[in-house]
Amino acid sequence: MTPDLITPEQISDTHALIRQRVRHTPTLRADMNDFGGTALPVDLKLELLQHSGSFKVRGAFANLLTRPVPAAGVVAASGGNHGAAVAYAARKLGIPATIFVPSVSSAAKIDLIRSYGAELVVGGDRYADALAASEAHVADSGALAVHAYDQIETLLGQGTLGKEIEEDLPGITTLLVAVGGGGLIGGITSWFTDRIKIVAVESDGAPTLFEALKAGHPVDAPAGGIAADSLAPKRIGSLMFPVAQKYLQAPVLVSDADIRRAQTALWDGMRVVAEPGGAAAFAALLCGRYVPEAGERVCVLVCGGNTTAVKFD
């Protein structure tokens, strides 16, 4: 495992492969004045408008289009978003899918997975429990496992988001990205390397990358907080960790209250409905956990919107 495990050239090839299957999601220029803060222009990359409600569909298609899929189909363990993405991609490609999620998964994500026609298994308290159950199913069925973050194809797919951001916002100097298992930030960082500053943001209830960087290797970390269904895998991915060691600083930690405030601000200021994990990166900027230096041009990735925060009867 090296920090150059995947290259920008590989990410470009992956982008060419999946670009007709995924949305080129929009960016939106705002100002922190819109949210009651000090004047600061900020670009929001609205990846929550992606198919299945999050960035995860990029990695899902990268896996299903580059790996041989057996007749038994595919299996994924997920806090919710990865499962929904694999279920969506599998339906589009006519592939059977079985998705394992823990009981902490939100109702919105469970309902979404079911809507895509996948077989859904709910059990265990956390993502690690769903992963163990999925591995047992793979051993019994011979289905193809599609890992949520610790797989080269997944990293390549998520890296296409970095390419897309650079195409749309070539002048940015700083990108804030939420971290769970690290597939998203690992792929994006592999695209940009050291050409911009990438700020990792984690829930203080699930500081997986923070603890790994402190220890010098991936370690078990707490797996709680309101974003536990998307940002709490217990341990950071081993494939992306060398990338983090080379290119990233210690993550900025945000609290549940910070995340809730960010969700509310995105709705009140922009009518953007983000799930807790999707709002975490914005929380770091809104609540002053990350303070840009003079001259920084900041982009915040709003990476998921699968929530029941807004419901219509």
Secondary structure as GFF3:
##gff-version 3
##sequence-region A 1 313
A	DSSP	alpha_helix	8	18	.	.	.	ID=ss1
A	DSSP	beta_strand	27	31	.	.	.	ID=ss2
A	DSSP	three_ten_helix	32	35	.	.	.	ID=ss3
A	DSSP	beta_strand	41	46	.	.	.	ID=ss4
A	DSSP	three_ten_helix	47	49	.	.	.	ID=ss5
A	DSSP	three_ten_helix	51	53	.	.	.	ID=ss6
A	DSSP	alpha_helix	56	66	.	.	.	ID=ss7
A	DSSP	beta_strand	74	77	.	.	.	ID=ss8
A	DSSP	alpha_helix	81	93	.	.	.	ID=ss9
A	DSSP	beta_strand	97	101	.	.	.	ID=ss10
A	DSSP	alpha_helix	107	115	.	.	.	ID=ss11
A	DSSP	beta_strand	119	122	.	.	.	ID=ss12
A	DSSP	alpha_helix	127	141	.	.	.	ID=ss13
A	DSSP	beta_strand	144	145	.	.	.	ID=ss14
A	DSSP	alpha_helix	152	168	.	.	.	ID=ss15
A	DSSP	beta_strand	174	178	.	.	.	ID=ss16
A	DSSP	alpha_helix	183	192	.	.	.	ID=ss17
A	DSSP	beta_strand	197	203	.	.	.	ID=ss18
A	DSSP	alpha_helix	208	215	.	.	.	ID=ss19
A	DSSP	alpha_helix	228	231	.	.	.	ID=ss20
A	DSSP	alpha_helix	241	247	.	.	.	ID=ss21
A	DSSP	beta_strand	252	254	.	.	.	ID=ss22
A	DSSP	alpha_helix	256	270	.	.	.	ID=ss23
A	DSSP	alpha_helix	276	286	.	.	.	ID=ss24
A	DSSP	beta_strand	298	302	.	.	.	ID=ss25
###
